[in-house]
Amino acid sequence: MKRIWILLFIVGVLGCTQPEIGEREPITLGADPQLNAIISYKFVEKVAYVKVNTTIGAKYSLQLHDISAKEPLKTKGFTATEEQSTLVIDLASVPRGLYDLTLTDISGNTSKLPINIL
């Protein structure tokens, strides 16, 4: 019985204390994107090198979609550090066929390019 009173006392004291809540860092979405374009791509031994026009500091997502599927096969998110970025995507696990290469920025602007993987 004595233990129960001690436990209730401790729970009561802890219940009356104010928890410390630290300051949260704001989540930034980067710079406002002004450029969004896929310039070119080339394949070298199952690796794609994609050159895109971007705004420095803006966040982008490059995705490879099967034309008939909703979910992307490959996704690469990045923050642009140059006005022309070159992205590398490993396509070893992707079968031959027609695909859409899509570049989307944080504002929802999208550039799409159909590609044929041989």
Buried (B, 14 or more C-beta within 10 A) or exposed (E): EEEEEEEEEEEEEEEEEEEEEEEEEEEEEBBEBBBBEBEEBEBEEEEBEBBBBBBBEBBBBBBBBBEEEEEBBBEBEBBBEEEEBEBEBEBEEBEEEEBBBBBBBBEEBEBEBEBEBE
